[in-house]
Amino acid sequence: MAELRKIPNLDGLVEIFPRIFHDDRGYFLESFREDWLTNLGIEERWVQDNQSFSQKGTVRGLHFQHEPHAQAKLVRVVSGKVLDVVVDLRKDSPTFGKYFSTVLDSERFNLFYVPKGFAHGFAVLEDAVFVYKCSNYYNRESEGGILWNDPALGIDWGVSDPIISEKDKLWPSIQEFKEQTGGL
Ligand SMILES: Cc1cn([C@H]2C[C@H](O)[C@@H](COP(=O)(O)OP(=O)(O)O[C@H]3O[C@@H](C)C(=O)[C@@H](O)[C@H]3O)O2)c(=O)[nH]c1=O
């Protein structure tokens, strides 16, 4: 059985630690079970799987999609190690603007469930193949983000001077985001 852990103080986030079976051949694990989440009352319809590779020292994020294309995500690595980061952008959330980070690695193969309403990103601590399920299709026009290194977020990414896309250098601060949208 996998171990499920709700993240205290940030409602809606769940970390999942699958049971890993090692033997002479290698290892086996269940990398997805719908009932992990439905047992917690979380219903998602996963419609898209994504995979990316990133070199050590990369940061991707912090991303979300606006409604009606908002996405919940179920993220993990298949190789390497990342620091996965989410920021609560839910309009009426008492924890709006708060972040949570957790290490995802290919020893524990832990997964992280990120509901709609959060910005998501990760810093690559060891070259990583990152895979994730999404509950809505990619929609370029609905892409949004906030600036990964906005001092107001206070995120310790564990990398300095990262490899980062031009797009990700230009997202607004959380203050600008809040003024422009009020939240997700
Ligand atoms: C995310 C995505 C990108 N693309 C294309 C657009 C672009 O040409 C190329 C690379 O896109 P990006 O630079 O946005 O990729 P990336 O920075 O890896 O974007 C991802 O970052 C992480 C942190 C997330 O949370 C994801 O939801 C997603 O936003 O792939 C798709 O075709 N489908 C998709 O679902």
The ligand as a Tripos MOL2 file, in Angstrom:
@<TRIPOS>MOLECULE
LIG
   35    37     1     0     0
SMALL
NO_CHARGES

@<TRIPOS>ATOM
      1 C1          3.0850   22.5520  -21.0200 C.3       1 LIG1
      2 C2          2.9740   22.2840  -22.5250 C.ar      1 LIG1
      3 C3          3.8700   22.8480  -23.4090 C.ar      1 LIG1
      4 N1          3.7530   22.6190  -24.7480 N.ar      1 LIG1
      5 C4          4.7380   23.2330  -25.6530 C.3       1 LIG1
      6 C5          4.7760   24.7470  -25.6060 C.3       1 LIG1
      7 C6          6.2410   25.0650  -25.8430 C.3       1 LIG1
      8 O1          6.4920   25.2060  -27.2370 O.3       1 LIG1
      9 C7          6.9940   23.8590  -25.3320 C.3       1 LIG1
     10 C8          7.6250   24.1000  -23.9640 C.3       1 LIG1
     11 O2          6.6200   24.6540  -23.1100 O.3       1 LIG1
     12 P1          6.9690   25.3390  -21.7300 P.3       1 LIG1
     13 O3          8.2070   26.1260  -21.8480 O.co2     1 LIG1
     14 O4          5.7380   26.0400  -21.2470 O.co2     1 LIG1
     15 O5          7.2510   24.0410  -20.8100 O.3       1 LIG1
     16 P2          7.4170   23.9770  -19.2370 P.3       1 LIG1
     17 O6          8.1340   25.1970  -18.7710 O.co2     1 LIG1
     18 O7          8.0020   22.6670  -18.9010 O.co2     1 LIG1
     19 O8          5.9200   24.0590  -18.7290 O.3       1 LIG1
     20 C9          5.4750   23.2590  -17.6830 C.3       1 LIG1
     21 O9          6.0790   23.7220  -16.4790 O.3       1 LIG1
     22 C10         5.6790   23.0420  -15.3080 C.3       1 LIG1
     23 C11         6.3600   23.7310  -14.1500 C.3       1 LIG1
     24 C12         4.2190   22.9280  -15.1700 C.2       1 LIG1
     25 O10         3.6420   23.0400  -14.0840 O.2       1 LIG1
     26 C13         3.4830   22.5450  -16.4000 C.3       1 LIG1
     27 O11         2.0910   22.6730  -16.2320 O.3       1 LIG1
     28 C14         3.9540   23.3260  -17.5900 C.3       1 LIG1
     29 O12         3.5340   24.6750  -17.4530 O.3       1 LIG1
     30 O13         6.0430   22.7990  -25.2440 O.3       1 LIG1
     31 C15         2.7710   21.8200  -25.2380 C.ar      1 LIG1
     32 O14         2.6810   21.5890  -26.4880 O.2       1 LIG1
     33 N2          1.8810   21.2140  -24.3880 N.ar      1 LIG1
     34 C16         1.9470   21.4290  -23.0490 C.ar      1 LIG1
     35 O15         1.1310   20.8630  -22.2800 O.2       1 LIG1
@<TRIPOS>BOND
     1     1     2 1
     2     2     3 ar
     3     2    34 ar
     4     3     4 ar
     5     4     5 1
     6     4    31 ar
     7     5     6 1
     8     5    30 1
     9     6     7 1
    10     7     8 1
    11     7     9 1
    12     9    10 1
    13     9    30 1
    14    10    11 1
    15    11    12 1
    16    12    13 2
    17    12    14 1
    18    12    15 1
    19    15    16 1
    20    16    17 2
    21    16    18 1
    22    16    19 1
    23    19    20 1
    24    20    21 1
    25    20    28 1
    26    21    22 1
    27    22    23 1
    28    22    24 1
    29    24    25 2
    30    24    26 1
    31    26    27 1
    32    26    28 1
    33    28    29 1
    34    31    32 2
    35    31    33 ar
    36    33    34 ar
    37    34    35 2
@<TRIPOS>SUBSTRUCTURE
     1 LIG1         1 GROUP 0 **** ****
